[in-house]
Amino acid sequence: MSDTNVQPAPLEMMHEIGSRADLAEEFPEHLRTKFSEVELMCPKCRSEWGAGVAMLINAKTDPAATEGILRGSMHRSRCPACKNYVHDIMHIWDYYDPDNEQIVQVRMDWEYKAGGGEEVYFKRLEDLVMKYQEDEVKVDVVFGMQELRDKYLGGQEAVDAAMRRRDKEIELKLYPGNIRADNESEFFDDEDATTGTA
């Protein structure tokens, strides 16, 4: 689904592309987008590097992150040395959609099958309810980004639209995430818009 030839924006730009820092102050600190870094090693050339990962994505303040989820490029990193290996980073994180008052925890897709099915789901859900018990939000747990895309982000139709936006970014030589559902009308003619909302 993702184009491994497209490099993500440098870590220092992750917050600048599509970020709505002006809105961040509207949210308590624990509901603001947070990134961390993990150390990775290439199994081919043994190089080590740091890659950015989300701890929490606030969809309102960082709409470019939603594009990364739809495009399958979030939590992926290419070896900067040999450029021959793309690492899918297995990481647990939360997706907060303020407009729908929803927090979804994204866990590894294999965890559900390997760890006990519904019993694991309900245990993780209970933990998430406790974590956000002071906030007026609904919570859910999904196993893998595909389930997040299918259940909360519009499924294959939204993925296809995001890929058209990605193709336009490549054509215009823009960093990934510059064209999003919230600003695509600036880049597409009305009849070419990907979401029908332009």
Phi and psi in degrees as GROMACS dihedral restraints (atoms count N, CA, C in turn):
[ dihedral_restraints ]
;  ai    aj    ak    al  type     phi  dphi    fc
    3     4     5     6     1   -90.4    20    10
    4     5     6     7     1   157.5    20    10
    6     7     8     9     1   -94.5    20    10
    7     8     9    10     1   106.9    20    10
    9    10    11    12     1   -73.4    20    10
   10    11    12    13     1    -7.3    20    10
   12    13    14    15     1   -84.0    20    10
   13    14    15    16     1   -12.7    20    10
   15    16    17    18     1   -92.0    20    10
   16    17    18    19     1   120.5    20    10
   18    19    20    21     1   -83.6    20    10
   19    20    21    22     1   140.6    20    10
   21    22    23    24     1   -67.8    20    10
   22    23    24    25     1   161.1    20    10
   24    25    26    27     1   -62.6    20    10
   25    26    27    28     1   149.0    20    10
   27    28    29    30     1   -56.2    20    10
   28    29    30    31     1   151.0    20    10
   30    31    32    33     1   -52.2    20    10
   31    32    33    34     1   -41.0    20    10
   33    34    35    36     1   -65.7    20    10
   34    35    36    37     1   -17.8    20    10
   36    37    38    39     1   -97.6    20    10
   37    38    39    40     1    -7.4    20    10
   39    40    41    42     1   -54.5    20    10
   40    41    42    43     1   -37.3    20    10
   42    43    44    45     1   -84.5    20    10
   43    44    45    46     1   -17.8    20    10
   45    46    47    48     1   -83.7    20    10
   46    47    48    49     1   -34.3    20    10
   48    49    50    51     1   -76.4    20    10
   49    50    51    52     1   109.3    20    10
   51    52    53    54     1    74.1    20    10
   52    53    54    55     1     2.3    20    10
   54    55    56    57     1   -71.4    20    10
   55    56    57    58     1   139.7    20    10
   57    58    59    60     1  -111.3    20    10
   58    59    60    61     1    70.0    20    10
   60    61    62    63     1   -58.4    20    10
   61    62    63    64     1   -28.3    20    10
   63    64    65    66     1   -63.6    20    10
   64    65    66    67     1   -23.5    20    10
   66    67    68    69     1   -92.3    20    10
   67    68    69    70     1   -16.9    20    10
   69    70    71    72     1   -57.6    20    10
   70    71    72    73     1   -36.9    20    10
   72    73    74    75     1   -64.5    20    10
   73    74    75    76     1   -17.1    20    10
   75    76    77    78     1   -71.9    20    10
   76    77    78    79     1   -13.7    20    10
   78    79    80    81     1  -114.9    20    10
   79    80    81    82     1   146.6    20    10
   81    82    83    84     1   -62.8    20    10
   82    83    84    85     1   155.0    20    10
   84    85    86    87     1   -50.2    20    10
   85    86    87    88     1   -42.5    20    10
   87    88    89    90     1   -72.4    20    10
   88    89    90    91     1    -8.4    20    10
   90    91    92    93     1  -111.6    20    10
   91    92    93    94     1    17.9    20    10
   93    94    95    96     1   -98.1    20    10
   94    95    96    97     1   151.3    20    10
   96    97    98    99     1   -57.2    20    10
   97    98    99   100     1   134.5    20    10
   99   100   101   102     1  -134.4    20    10
  100   101   102   103     1   135.3    20    10
  102   103   104   105     1  -116.1    20    10
  103   104   105   106     1   156.8    20    10
  105   106   107   108     1  -136.7    20    10
  106   107   108   109     1  -175.8    20    10
  108   109   110   111     1  -133.7    20    10
  109   110   111   112     1   140.0    20    10
  111   112   113   114     1  -118.5    20    10
  112   113   114   115     1   150.8    20    10
  114   115   116   117     1   -92.0    20    10
  115   116   117   118     1   132.0    20    10
  117   118   119   120     1  -121.5    20    10
  118   119   120   121     1   156.5    20    10
  120   121   122   123     1  -131.6    20    10
  121   122   123   124     1   134.0    20    10
  123   124   125   126     1   -77.4    20    10
  124   125   126   127     1   125.3    20    10
  126   127   128   129     1   -72.5    20    10
  127   128   129   130     1   -14.2    20    10
  129   130   131   132     1   -88.5    20    10
  130   131   132   133     1   -50.7    20    10
  132   133   134   135     1  -111.1    20    10
  133   134   135   136     1    -4.0    20    10
  135   136   137   138     1    69.4    20    10
  136   137   138   139     1    13.9    20    10
  138   139   140   141     1   -70.6    20    10
  139   140   141   142     1   151.6    20    10
  141   142   143   144     1  -117.9    20    10
  142   143   144   145     1   145.6    20    10
  144   145   146   147     1  -156.5    20    10
  145   146   147   148     1   162.4    20    10
  147   148   149   150     1   -98.8    20    10
  148   149   150   151     1   139.1    20    10
  150   151   152   153     1  -128.0    20    10
  151   152   153   154     1   140.3    20    10
  153   154   155   156     1   -75.6    20    10
  154   155   156   157     1   139.1    20    10
  156   157   158   159     1  -134.9    20    10
  157   158   159   160     1   149.5    20    10
  159   160   161   162     1   -86.2    20    10
  160   161   162   163     1   139.2    20    10
  162   163   164   165     1   -96.2    20    10
  163   164   165   166     1   -40.2    20    10
  165   166   167   168     1  -149.0    20    10
  166   167   168   169     1   134.2    20    10
  168   169   170   171     1  -111.5    20    10
  169   170   171   172     1   125.9    20    10
  171   172   173   174     1   -97.4    20    10
  172   173   174   175     1   109.3    20    10
  174   175   176   177     1   -62.5    20    10
  175   176   177   178     1   -27.1    20    10
  177   178   179   180     1   -76.0    20    10
  178   179   180   181     1   -42.1    20    10
  180   181   182   183     1   -86.7    20    10
  181   182   183   184     1   -19.0    20    10
  183   184   185   186     1  -135.3    20    10
  184   185   186   187     1    68.1    20    10
  186   187   188   189     1   -64.3    20    10
  187   188   189   190     1   -21.6    20    10
  189   190   191   192     1   -65.6    20    10
  190   191   192   193     1   -28.0    20    10
  192   193   194   195     1   -65.6    20    10
  193   194   195   196     1   -37.8    20    10
  195   196   197   198     1   -62.1    20    10
  196   197   198   199     1   -38.1    20    10
  198   199   200   201     1   -60.5    20    10
  199   200   201   202     1   -43.1    20    10
  201   202   203   204     1   -61.3    20    10
  202   203   204   205     1   -36.7    20    10
  204   205   206   207     1   -66.8    20    10
  205   206   207   208     1   -48.5    20    10
  207   208   209   210     1   -63.8    20    10
  208   209   210   211     1   -36.9    20    10
  210   211   212   213     1   -82.0    20    10
  211   212   213   214     1    -9.0    20    10
  213   214   215   216     1    75.7    20    10
  214   215   216   217     1    20.1    20    10
  216   217   218   219     1  -102.9    20    10
  217   218   219   220     1   -12.0    20    10
  219   220   221   222     1   -72.1    20    10
  220   221   222   223     1   139.7    20    10
  222   223   224   225     1    61.5    20    10
  223   224   225   226     1    39.4    20    10
  225   226   227   228     1  -129.3    20    10
  226   227   228   229     1   142.8    20    10
  228   229   230   231     1  -147.0    20    10
  229   230   231   232     1   134.8    20    10
  231   232   233   234     1   -93.9    20    10
  232   233   234   235     1   140.6    20    10
  234   235   236   237     1   -57.3    20    10
  235   236   237   238     1   122.3    20    10
  237   238   239   240     1   -74.4    20    10
  238   239   240   241     1   -16.1    20    10
  240   241   242   243     1   -85.7    20    10
  241   242   243   244     1   -62.9    20    10
  243   244   245   246     1   -92.2    20    10
  244   245   246   247     1   -18.5    20    10
  246   247   248   249     1    58.9    20    10
  247   248   249   250     1    14.7    20    10
  249   250   251   252     1  -101.8    20    10
  250   251   252   253     1    -6.3    20    10
  252   253   254   255     1  -128.1    20    10
  253   254   255   256     1   128.2    20    10
  255   256   257   258     1  -107.9    20    10
  256   257   258   259     1   123.3    20    10
  258   259   260   261     1   -97.7    20    10
  259   260   261   262     1   122.1    20    10
  261   262   263   264     1   -86.3    20    10
  262   263   264   265     1   113.4    20    10
  264   265   266   267     1   -83.1    20    10
  265   266   267   268     1   120.5    20    10
  267   268   269   270     1   -88.2    20    10
  268   269   270   271     1   115.1    20    10
  270   271   272   273     1  -154.6    20    10
  271   272   273   274     1   139.1    20    10
  273   274   275   276     1   -92.4    20    10
  274   275   276   277     1   131.8    20    10
  276   277   278   279     1  -152.9    20    10
  277   278   279   280     1   167.5    20    10
  279   280   281   282     1  -115.0    20    10
  280   281   282   283     1   141.2    20    10
  282   283   284   285     1  -114.1    20    10
  283   284   285   286     1   117.5    20    10
  285   286   287   288     1  -109.2    20    10
  286   287   288   289     1   121.9    20    10
  288   289   290   291     1  -111.8    20    10
  289   290   291   292     1    95.4    20    10
  291   292   293   294     1   -62.0    20    10
  292   293   294   295     1   -34.1    20    10
  294   295   296   297     1   -62.8    20    10
  295   296   297   298     1   -32.8    20    10
  297   298   299   300     1  -103.1    20    10
  298   299   300   301     1     5.2    20    10
  300   301   302   303     1    48.1    20    10
  301   302   303   304     1    53.6    20    10
  303   304   305   306     1  -133.0    20    10
  304   305   306   307     1   134.3    20    10
  306   307   308   309     1  -119.9    20    10
  307   308   309   310     1   127.4    20    10
  309   310   311   312     1  -119.5    20    10
  310   311   312   313     1   124.1    20    10
  312   313   314   315     1   -88.5    20    10
  313   314   315   316     1   129.5    20    10
  315   316   317   318     1  -104.1    20    10
  316   317   318   319     1   118.3    20    10
  318   319   320   321     1  -113.6    20    10
  319   320   321   322     1   172.8    20    10
  321   322   323   324     1   -65.1    20    10
  322   323   324   325     1   138.6    20    10
  324   325   326   327     1   -64.3    20    10
  325   326   327   328     1   -28.6    20    10
  327   328   329   330     1   -75.2    20    10
  328   329   330   331     1   -18.3    20    10
  330   331   332   333     1   -62.6    20    10
  331   332   333   334     1   -37.8    20    10
  333   334   335   336     1   -62.6    20    10
  334   335   336   337     1   -48.1    20    10
  336   337   338   339     1   -72.5    20    10
  337   338   339   340     1   -40.9    20    10
  339   340   341   342     1   -77.7    20    10
  340   341   342   343     1   -25.3    20    10
  342   343   344   345     1  -106.0    20    10
  343   344   345   346     1     4.7    20    10
  345   346   347   348     1   119.5    20    10
  346   347   348   349     1    15.1    20    10
  348   349   350   351     1    62.2    20    10
  349   350   351   352     1  -128.9    20    10
  351   352   353   354     1   -60.2    20    10
  352   353   354   355     1   -33.8    20    10
  354   355   356   357     1   -60.4    20    10
  355   356   357   358     1   -42.4    20    10
  357   358   359   360     1   -65.6    20    10
  358   359   360   361     1   -44.1    20    10
  360   361   362   363     1   -56.2    20    10
  361   362   363   364     1   -50.6    20    10
  363   364   365   366     1   -68.3    20    10
  364   365   366   367     1   -32.9    20    10
  366   367   368   369     1   -66.0    20    10
  367   368   369   370     1   -46.3    20    10
  369   370   371   372     1   -64.6    20    10
  370   371   372   373     1   -38.9    20    10
  372   373   374   375     1   -64.3    20    10
  373   374   375   376     1   -43.3    20    10
  375   376   377   378     1   -60.7    20    10
  376   377   378   379     1   -42.9    20    10
  378   379   380   381     1   -61.4    20    10
  379   380   381   382     1   -39.9    20    10
  381   382   383   384     1   -68.9    20    10
  382   383   384   385     1   -39.3    20    10
  384   385   386   387     1   -58.7    20    10
  385   386   387   388     1   -44.1    20    10
  387   388   389   390     1   -66.0    20    10
  388   389   390   391     1   -39.5    20    10
  390   391   392   393     1   -62.1    20    10
  391   392   393   394     1   -38.5    20    10
  393   394   395   396     1  -112.5    20    10
  394   395   396   397     1    26.9    20    10
  396   397   398   399     1   -64.0    20    10
  397   398   399   400     1   -23.6    20    10
  399   400   401   402     1   -85.0    20    10
  400   401   402   403     1    -8.8    20    10
  402   403   404   405     1  -102.5    20    10
  403   404   405   406     1   147.3    20    10
  405   406   407   408     1   -88.2    20    10
  406   407   408   409     1    77.3    20    10
  408   409   410   411     1  -140.6    20    10
  409   410   411   412     1   154.7    20    10
  411   412   413   414     1   -87.9    20    10
  412   413   414   415     1   151.4    20    10
  414   415   416   417     1  -128.9    20    10
  415   416   417   418     1   153.7    20    10
  417   418   419   420     1  -153.4    20    10
  418   419   420   421     1   164.6    20    10
  420   421   422   423     1  -125.1    20    10
  421   422   423   424     1   133.5    20    10
  423   424   425   426     1  -123.5    20    10
  424   425   426   427     1   156.5    20    10
  426   427   428   429     1  -113.6    20    10
  427   428   429   430     1    94.8    20    10
  429   430   431   432     1   101.7    20    10
  430   431   432   433     1   153.3    20    10
  432   433   434   435     1   -67.6    20    10
  433   434   435   436     1   -28.4    20    10
  435   436   437   438     1   -62.4    20    10
  436   437   438   439     1   -42.2    20    10
  438   439   440   441     1   -65.3    20    10
  439   440   441   442     1   -37.4    20    10
  441   442   443   444     1   -62.0    20    10
  442   443   444   445     1   -46.1    20    10
  444   445   446   447     1   -61.2    20    10
  445   446   447   448     1   -46.3    20    10
  447   448   449   450     1   -67.6    20    10
  448   449   450   451     1   -41.9    20    10
  450   451   452   453     1   -85.7    20    10
  451   452   453   454     1   -33.7    20    10
  453   454   455   456     1  -126.3    20    10
  454   455   456   457     1   -15.2    20    10
  456   457   458   459     1  -114.7    20    10
  457   458   459   460     1     8.5    20    10
  459   460   461   462     1   102.9    20    10
  460   461   462   463     1     3.3    20    10
  462   463   464   465     1    64.3    20    10
  463   464   465   466     1  -151.6    20    10
  465   466   467   468     1   -62.7    20    10
  466   467   468   469     1   -34.3    20    10
  468   469   470   471     1   -61.1    20    10
  469   470   471   472     1   -42.8    20    10
  471   472   473   474     1   -68.7    20    10
  472   473   474   475     1   -36.7    20    10
  474   475   476   477     1   -63.3    20    10
  475   476   477   478     1   -46.5    20    10
  477   478   479   480     1   -59.6    20    10
  478   479   480   481     1   -41.7    20    10
  480   481   482   483     1   -64.4    20    10
  481   482   483   484     1   -41.7    20    10
  483   484   485   486     1   -64.1    20    10
  484   485   486   487     1   -36.2    20    10
  486   487   488   489     1   -69.8    20    10
  487   488   489   490     1   -33.6    20    10
  489   490   491   492     1   -66.0    20    10
  490   491   492   493     1   -38.8    20    10
  492   493   494   495     1   -65.1    20    10
  493   494   495   496     1   -39.4    20    10
  495   496   497   498     1   -61.3    20    10
  496   497   498   499     1   -44.0    20    10
  498   499   500   501     1   -60.8    20    10
  499   500   501   502     1   -37.8    20    10
  501   502   503   504     1   -67.0    20    10
  502   503   504   505     1   -39.4    20    10
  504   505   506   507     1   -60.7    20    10
  505   506   507   508     1   -42.6    20    10
  507   508   509   510     1   -62.3    20    10
  508   509   510   511     1   -45.5    20    10
  510   511   512   513     1   -58.3    20    10
  511   512   513   514     1   -40.0    20    10
  513   514   515   516     1   -91.5    20    10
  514   515   516   517     1     0.8    20    10
  516   517   518   519     1    58.8    20    10
  517   518   519   520     1    45.9    20    10
  519   520   521   522     1  -102.9    20    10
  520   521   522   523     1   155.8    20    10
  522   523   524   525     1   -65.4    20    10
  523   524   525   526     1   148.8    20    10
  525   526   527   528     1   -57.1    20    10
  526   527   528   529     1   137.4    20    10
  528   529   530   531     1    95.8    20    10
  529   530   531   532     1    -6.1    20    10
  531   532   533   534     1   -70.1    20    10
  532   533   534   535     1   -33.4    20    10
  534   535   536   537     1  -106.1    20    10
  535   536   537   538     1   120.6    20    10
  537   538   539   540     1  -131.7    20    10
  538   539   540   541     1   172.5    20    10
  540   541   542   543     1   -59.2    20    10
  541   542   543   544     1   -31.4    20    10
  543   544   545   546     1   -79.5    20    10
  544   545   546   547     1   -12.1    20    10
  546   547   548   549     1  -135.4    20    10
  547   548   549   550     1     9.6    20    10
  549   550   551   552     1   -63.0    20    10
  550   551   552   553     1   -24.4    20    10
  552   553   554   555     1   -63.0    20    10
  553   554   555   556     1   -20.4    20    10
  555   556   557   558     1   -72.3    20    10
  556   557   558   559     1   -19.3    20    10
  558   559   560   561     1  -115.8    20    10
  559   560   561   562     1   -19.8    20    10
  561   562   563   564     1  -115.3    20    10
  562   563   564   565     1   147.6    20    10
  564   565   566   567     1   -68.3    20    10
  565   566   567   568     1   155.9    20    10
  567   568   569   570     1   -51.7    20    10
  568   569   570   571     1   -42.2    20    10
  570   571   572   573     1   -73.6    20    10
  571   572   573   574     1   -15.4    20    10
  573   574   575   576     1   -98.8    20    10
  574   575   576   577     1    -5.5    20    10
  576   577   578   579     1   -58.0    20    10
  577   578   579   580     1   146.0    20    10
  579   580   581   582     1   -86.5    20    10
  580   581   582   583     1   -25.9    20    10
  582   583   584   585     1  -105.7    20    10
  583   584   585   586     1    -9.8    20    10
  585   586   587   588     1    78.8    20    10
  586   587   588   589     1     4.8    20    10
  588   589   590   591     1  -103.6    20    10
  589   590   591   592     1     1.6    20    10
